[in-house]
Amino acid sequence: MDLDDPRRIGFDEAALERFYRAHVELVERFVARRVGDPHLVADLTADVFLAAIDAAPSYDSRRGPPSAWLVGIARNVVSSEFRRVARERRARGRINARELLDADDVVRLQERIDAEGRARRLLDALEALPAGEREVFELVAVDELTPREAASVLGISAVAARVRLHRARAAMRNAIAPDAPTVNQPVEA
């Protein structure tokens, strides 16, 4: 077994340390893009590595590199956290009365929303993408995986990932400049 084989992290402390040092920045970047609280980012990053230790015996190099495998684990950990928070929020909402914003809060929030113009359009365009296209786009554009690695994380073929990525990029370009001509636009006869 190779010294850098992720399957070793479950029982080899030196392998775990090497694996952690090699991938902690990738995991932190992935989590931080989805979570706004730095303490929660640190907690979830630790949870990702704990989950990786538990899942280490099932690592299969034929399905992709360790980084893609780890991003898949991070995706599951973050999703679990979002589900936990949503359940907690629903429970708290049933118990507490709704907190109302005062006029100053509303004005401050409206100013913030107005100030985010272009970024909001991009985020809206990203949210409007079908889930599969959005996931591939985020993994490639933000998390810096290759389309093949993104395909591995999502359990789809590399061709499907490239098609989804192409569609997502076209939609995002249209959100930035809706009147700009598109590349390879079909010519009408």
C-alpha positions as CSV (number, residue, x, y, z in Angstrom):
1,M,0.0,0.0,0.0
2,D,1.4,3.4,-1.1
3,L,2.4,5.7,1.8
4,D,0.0,8.4,0.5
5,D,-2.9,6.0,0.0
6,P,-5.9,7.6,1.8
7,R,-6.9,4.2,3.1
8,R,-3.9,4.5,5.5
9,I,-5.3,7.5,7.4
10,G,-7.5,5.3,9.5
11,F,-4.6,3.6,11.2
12,D,-1.4,5.4,10.3
13,E,-0.9,8.7,12.2
14,A,1.9,9.9,9.9
15,A,-0.3,9.2,6.8
16,L,-3.2,11.1,8.5
17,E,-0.9,14.1,9.1
18,R,0.4,14.1,5.5
19,F,-3.1,13.8,4.1
20,Y,-4.5,16.6,6.4
21,R,-1.7,19.0,5.4
22,A,-2.1,18.2,1.7
23,H,-5.9,18.8,1.7
24,V,-6.9,21.1,4.6
25,E,-6.8,24.2,2.4
26,L,-9.1,22.6,-0.2
27,V,-11.6,21.5,2.4
28,E,-11.5,24.9,4.2
29,R,-12.1,26.7,0.9
30,F,-15.0,24.4,0.0
31,V,-16.6,24.8,3.4
32,A,-15.9,28.5,3.7
33,R,-17.7,29.2,0.4
34,R,-20.8,27.6,1.8
35,V,-20.7,28.7,5.5
36,G,-20.3,32.2,6.8
37,D,-19.2,31.6,10.4
38,P,-15.5,31.0,10.8
39,H,-16.0,28.8,13.9
40,L,-18.4,26.6,12.0
41,V,-16.0,26.4,9.1
42,A,-13.3,25.1,11.5
43,D,-15.8,22.6,13.1
44,L,-17.0,21.3,9.7
45,T,-13.5,21.1,8.4
46,A,-12.6,18.9,11.3
47,D,-15.8,16.9,10.8
48,V,-14.8,16.3,7.2
49,F,-11.5,14.8,8.2
50,L,-13.2,12.7,10.9
51,A,-15.6,11.4,8.3
52,A,-12.7,10.7,5.9
53,I,-11.0,8.6,8.6
54,D,-14.2,6.6,9.0
55,A,-14.6,6.2,5.2
56,A,-10.9,5.6,4.5
57,P,-11.2,1.8,4.0
58,S,-13.8,2.4,1.2
59,Y,-11.5,4.8,-0.8
60,D,-11.2,3.5,-4.4
61,S,-8.6,5.2,-6.5
62,R,-10.4,4.1,-9.7
63,R,-13.3,6.6,-8.9
64,G,-11.0,9.6,-8.7
65,P,-8.1,11.2,-6.9
66,P,-8.1,11.7,-3.1
67,S,-9.0,15.4,-3.5
68,A,-12.2,14.6,-5.3
69,W,-13.1,11.9,-2.8
70,L,-12.5,14.3,0.0
71,V,-14.7,17.0,-1.6
72,G,-17.4,14.5,-1.9
73,I,-17.2,13.8,1.8
74,A,-17.1,17.6,2.5
75,R,-20.2,18.0,0.4
76,N,-22.0,15.4,2.5
77,V,-20.8,17.0,5.8
78,V,-21.9,20.5,4.8
79,S,-25.3,19.2,3.5
80,S,-25.9,17.4,6.8
81,E,-25.1,20.6,8.7
82,F,-27.6,22.5,6.6
83,R,-30.3,19.9,7.3
84,R,-29.5,20.0,11.0
85,V,-29.7,23.8,11.0
86,A,-33.0,23.8,9.1
87,R,-34.5,21.3,11.5
88,E,-33.3,23.4,14.5
89,R,-34.7,26.6,12.9
90,R,-38.1,25.0,12.3
91,A,-38.2,23.8,15.9
92,R,-37.2,27.2,17.2
93,G,-39.8,28.9,15.0
94,R,-42.5,26.8,16.5
95,I,-41.4,27.7,20.0
96,N,-40.5,31.4,19.6
97,A,-42.6,34.1,18.1
98,R,-41.2,35.7,15.0
99,E,-38.6,38.4,15.7
100,L,-39.6,41.6,13.9
101,L,-37.1,43.9,12.3
102,D,-37.3,47.6,13.2
103,A,-37.3,50.3,10.5
104,D,-33.6,50.9,10.8
105,D,-32.9,47.2,10.2
106,V,-35.0,47.2,7.1
107,V,-33.3,50.3,5.7
108,R,-29.8,48.9,6.4
109,L,-30.7,45.5,4.8
110,Q,-32.2,47.2,1.8
111,E,-29.1,49.3,1.3
112,R,-26.9,46.2,1.5
113,I,-29.1,44.4,-1.0
114,D,-29.0,47.3,-3.4
115,A,-25.2,47.5,-3.1
116,E,-24.8,43.9,-4.2
117,G,-26.4,44.4,-7.7
118,R,-24.1,42.4,-10.0
119,A,-23.2,39.9,-7.4
120,R,-26.9,39.3,-6.7
121,R,-27.6,38.7,-10.4
122,L,-24.8,36.2,-10.6
123,L,-26.0,34.4,-7.4
124,D,-29.5,34.4,-8.8
125,A,-28.3,33.0,-12.1
126,L,-26.3,30.3,-10.2
127,E,-29.3,29.4,-8.1
128,A,-31.5,29.2,-11.2
129,L,-29.2,26.6,-12.8
130,P,-30.5,23.1,-12.6
131,A,-28.9,21.4,-9.6
132,G,-26.6,19.2,-11.7
133,E,-25.2,22.1,-13.7
134,R,-24.8,24.2,-10.6
135,E,-22.9,21.5,-8.7
136,V,-20.5,20.9,-11.6
137,F,-20.0,24.7,-12.1
138,E,-19.2,25.2,-8.4
139,L,-16.8,22.2,-8.2
140,V,-14.9,23.4,-11.3
141,A,-15.1,27.2,-11.1
142,V,-14.8,27.7,-7.3
143,D,-13.3,24.5,-5.8
144,E,-10.8,24.2,-8.7
145,L,-11.5,20.6,-9.5
146,T,-11.2,19.4,-13.1
147,P,-14.4,18.4,-14.9
148,R,-13.3,14.8,-14.6
149,E,-12.8,15.1,-10.8
150,A,-16.1,16.9,-10.5
151,A,-17.7,14.0,-12.4
152,S,-16.1,11.6,-9.9
153,V,-17.5,13.6,-6.9
154,L,-21.0,13.6,-8.4
155,G,-20.9,10.1,-9.6
156,I,-21.5,11.0,-13.3
157,S,-19.6,10.5,-16.5
158,A,-16.9,13.0,-17.5
159,V,-18.9,13.7,-20.7
160,A,-22.0,14.5,-18.7
161,A,-19.9,16.8,-16.4
162,R,-18.5,18.7,-19.4
163,V,-21.9,19.1,-21.0
164,R,-23.3,20.4,-17.7
165,L,-20.3,22.7,-17.2
166,H,-20.8,24.1,-20.8
167,R,-24.5,24.9,-20.1
168,A,-23.7,26.5,-16.7
169,R,-21.0,28.7,-18.1
170,A,-23.3,29.9,-20.9
171,A,-26.0,30.7,-18.4
172,M,-23.6,32.6,-16.2
173,R,-22.2,34.6,-19.2
174,N,-25.8,35.5,-20.1
175,A,-26.4,36.7,-16.5
176,I,-23.4,39.0,-16.7
177,A,-24.1,40.4,-20.2
178,P,-27.5,39.3,-21.4
179,D,-27.2,41.3,-24.7
180,A,-23.8,40.1,-25.7
181,P,-23.5,37.7,-28.6
182,T,-22.8,34.2,-27.5
183,V,-19.9,32.1,-28.9
184,N,-20.9,29.4,-31.4
185,Q,-24.4,31.0,-31.7
186,P,-26.3,29.1,-34.4
187,V,-26.8,31.1,-37.6
188,E,-30.4,31.5,-38.7
189,A,-31.0,30.4,-42.3
